[in-house]
Amino acid sequence: MNKTTKTDKTCAAASRATLTASLILCALQPAAARAQQPALNVPRGLQLAALQQAAVDADPRFAQISLQQAQTELRAGNISAERRPSVSVEGQIQYQSDVPTPPPFVPGGQPLFLPPKDTYDGSLRVEQRVFDATIQPRLDVERAQLAESQARVRVALFQLRQEVSDAFFAAALIDARAGSLRAAIAGLEARLRETQARVREGVTLGADAASVEATLLRRRQDEAELRVNRAAALARLSALTRQPIPEDAVLDLPDLQARVSEVRTSMAGTRARPEYDQFARARERVSRQQDAAATQSQVRVSAFGRVGYARPGLNIISDQWEVYGLVGLQLRWKPFDWNTEGREREALAIQGQIIAADEAAFTRTIERSTDADIRAVDRLTEAVALDDRIVTLREQVDTSTETRFRESVVTASEYLDRNTELLEARFTRAAHRVELAQAAAKLLTTLGLEVR
């Protein structure tokens, strides 16, 4: 019996040494991985802010901002060109079935002249706008539409931040669970070796070793499942950022509690979301369109000049080719337009009210989401404060049960139940820590603030 007790103590010491070595390796592994991680040129590993910005830069819609700028410059160039002289070349050949015939010089005689029925005219016309009140308002409309379109693209790109955040924290949660699971596997492996040694010595039954081994295999299955899920989360991050992310990449969990505390004190009235900029640009566009509509009925004055070569020219009596010229001013004014301008401005005013209603509804949505995010942060902060105590108590129970299991006081089933409870407590603590960081990141994203 003394020999058996000595053997048990030896196995227990070996088990504790093995478990300690495993825990040390688990603690050192992230540091080694950080040192070797080259992804995104981030020295400490994958950071949420860098991944979010990489996803925005890699999205094909990001190019729309510069494309829309180029498109507006072309259209604005066409409008501005209306201030410059307009040159046109005209040509006309015409045959008339009848022409005015002057009376004869004497009764019954021939007319003094007979205008030709065929005419030929080629001319060059130059027109210069002297006053046109519509040009500048139309340029303002184009620029306002550009600003609104670019704001709409930024809104669409902002949604990528939450997608990246979801994939990032999914992988981070798996990492946290994997660390606890590796420690549990190392402990079970040590218990299995001890139990098998005791079975060979006839101290315990083979069923105890079988129970420990079955639980160990189940934990290894869980570990394999976590590896697959982590690879899927990293693949999603890689697809969003368009950058290769190795499977051994390390995720740096952001510490956002100080930032959240700072934001919560000055959160009221925060309008950092890009949607607010889009609403403002839409209102500006409506205002510019109203200004443009008000100029449609104003006076437009143009100067023109025309030089041509025709037969006949301005002298219709002559039947000879001649050069001619014309200069003058042209005025255009619509004093009465059946109130089309008024109805157009009224329609634009209604569009402004629609934009205001959309903005108010969006603000209410943000307020509801923010309230939910704050409650989640508070709940998880309280939970994290209790998790360490829960894990400590579970470790004490597990250690006591482990000792009693070695002394054959409790069965393997009871020991494994306590060990599973400890693992679940560690899982819960790891999950709460990741979920707290995720809730804080979601709160900042909801408010439109950068996660850094």
PERADA-V215414 format. One record per pair of residues at least 24 apart in sequence whose C-alpha atoms are under 8 Angstrom apart, sorted by the first residue. I is the first residue (numbers start at 1). J is the second residue. D is the distance in whole Angstrom. If there is no record, write none. Layout:
i=[I I]
j=[J J]
d=[D D]
This chain:
i=[4 4 8 8 8 11 12 14 15 15 15 15 16 18 18 18 19 19 19 19 22 22 23 26 26 26 30 33 33 33 34 34 37 37 37 39 39 39 39 40 44 45 45 45 45 46 46 46 46 47 47 47 47 48 48 48 48 48 48 48 48 49 49 49 51 51 51 52 52 52 52 52 53 54 54 55 55 55 55 55 55 56 56 56 56 56 57 58 58 58 59 59 59 61 61 62 62 64 64 65 65 68 68 68 69 72 72 72 75 76 76 79 79 79 80 80 82 82 83 83 84 84 85 85 85 85 86 86 86 86 87 87 87 87 88 88 88 89 89 89 89 90 90 90 90 91 91 91 91 92 92 92 93 93 93 93 94 94 94 95 113 114 115 115 115 115 116 116 119 119 119 120 120 120 121 121 121 121 121 122 122 122 123 123 123 123 124 124 124 125 125 125 125 126 126 126 127 127 127 127 128 128 128 129 129 129 129 130 130 130 130 131 131 131 131 132 132 132 133 133 133 133 134 134 134 137 137 137 137 137 138 138 140 141 141 141 141 144 144 144 144 144 145 145 145 147 148 148 148 148 151 151 151 151 151 152 152 154 155 155 155 158 161 162 162 164 164 165 165 167 167 167 167 168 168 168 168 169 169 169 170 170 171 171 171 171 171 172 172 172 173 173 173 173 174 174 174 175 176 176 176 176 177 177 177 177 178 178 180 180 180 181 181 181 182 184 184 185 185 185 188 188 188 188 189 204 208 208 208 209 211 211 212 212 215 253 253 254 254 255 256 256 256 256 257 257 260 260 260 270 271 271 272 272 272 273 273 273 273 274 276 279 279 279 282 283 283 286 286 286 286 287 289 290 290 290 293 293 293 294 294 296 297 297 297 297 297 298 298 298 299 299 299 299 300 300 300 301 301 301 301 302 302 302 303 303 303 303 304 304 304 366 366 369 370 370 370 373 373 373 373 374 376 376 377 377 377 380 380 380 380 381 383 384 384 384 387 387 387 388 390 391 391 391 391 394 394 394 394 395 398]
j=[201 203 194 198 406 194 194 190 187 190 191 194 190 186 187 190 183 186 187 190 183 186 183 179 182 183 250 248 249 250 249 250 248 249 250 244 245 246 249 243 252 249 250 251 252 249 250 251 252 251 252 253 254 164 165 168 252 253 254 451 452 450 451 452 164 237 241 160 161 164 165 241 161 241 242 160 161 164 240 241 242 157 158 160 161 241 241 240 241 242 157 240 241 153 157 153 157 150 153 150 153 146 149 150 146 142 143 146 142 139 142 135 138 139 135 139 129 135 128 129 128 129 126 127 128 129 125 126 127 128 124 125 126 127 124 125 126 122 123 124 125 122 123 124 125 120 121 122 123 120 121 122 118 119 120 121 118 119 120 119 317 317 316 317 318 319 312 319 310 311 312 310 311 312 308 309 310 311 313 308 309 310 306 307 308 309 306 307 308 304 305 306 307 304 305 306 302 303 304 305 302 303 304 300 301 302 303 300 301 302 303 299 300 301 302 299 300 301 295 298 299 300 292 295 296 288 289 291 292 295 289 292 288 285 288 289 292 281 282 284 285 288 281 282 285 281 278 281 282 285 274 275 277 278 281 275 278 274 274 275 278 274 445 442 445 237 240 438 441 233 234 236 237 233 234 237 251 434 435 438 230 233 229 230 233 234 251 251 253 434 430 431 434 435 226 229 230 230 427 430 431 434 426 427 430 431 223 226 423 426 427 219 223 423 223 219 423 216 219 220 212 213 215 216 216 408 411 412 413 412 412 413 412 416 416 434 437 437 452 437 437 440 441 452 437 440 440 443 444 447 447 448 447 448 449 446 447 448 449 448 359 355 356 359 355 352 355 348 349 351 352 348 348 344 345 348 341 344 345 341 345 341 333 334 335 337 341 333 334 335 331 332 333 334 331 332 333 329 330 331 332 329 330 331 327 328 329 330 328 329 330 446 447 446 443 446 447 439 440 442 443 443 436 439 436 439 440 432 433 435 436 436 432 429 432 433 425 428 429 429 425 422 425 426 429 418 421 422 425 422 422]
d=[8 8 8 8 7 6 7 8 7 5 7 8 8 7 8 7 7 6 6 7 7 6 6 7 7 8 7 7 7 6 8 6 8 6 7 7 6 8 7 8 7 7 5 6 6 7 6 5 6 6 5 7 7 8 7 7 8 8 7 7 8 7 6 6 7 8 7 7 5 6 8 8 8 5 8 7 8 7 5 4 7 6 8 7 8 8 8 8 6 6 8 8 8 7 7 7 7 8 7 5 7 7 8 7 7 6 7 7 8 6 7 7 8 7 7 8 8 8 7 6 6 7 6 5 5 7 8 6 5 6 7 6 5 7 6 5 7 8 6 5 6 6 5 6 8 8 6 4 6 6 5 6 7 6 5 6 6 5 7 6 7 7 7 6 7 7 8 7 7 6 6 5 5 7 7 6 4 7 8 5 5 6 7 5 4 6 6 5 6 7 6 4 7 6 5 6 7 6 4 6 6 5 6 8 6 4 6 8 5 5 6 8 6 5 7 7 5 7 6 7 8 7 6 5 7 7 8 6 5 8 8 6 6 6 5 6 7 7 8 6 5 7 8 8 6 6 6 5 6 7 7 8 6 5 7 8 6 7 5 6 8 8 8 7 7 6 7 8 8 5 7 7 6 7 8 7 8 7 8 6 8 6 8 5 6 7 8 6 7 7 7 6 6 8 6 8 6 8 8 5 7 8 8 5 6 7 7 7 7 6 7 7 7 7 8 8 7 6 6 7 7 8 8 6 7 7 7 5 8 8 7 7 7 7 8 8 7 7 8 7 7 6 7 8 8 7 6 8 7 7 7 8 6 5 6 8 6 4 7 7 7 7 8 7 7 6 7 6 8 7 7 8 8 8 5 7 6 7 7 7 8 8 6 5 6 8 8 6 7 8 7 6 5 8 6 5 6 7 6 5 6 6 5 6 8 6 4 6 6 6 7 7 7 7 6 7 7 6 7 7 5 7 8 6 6 6 6 6 8 7 6 7 7 7 6 6 8 8 5 7 7 7 6 6 8 8 7 5 7 6 7]
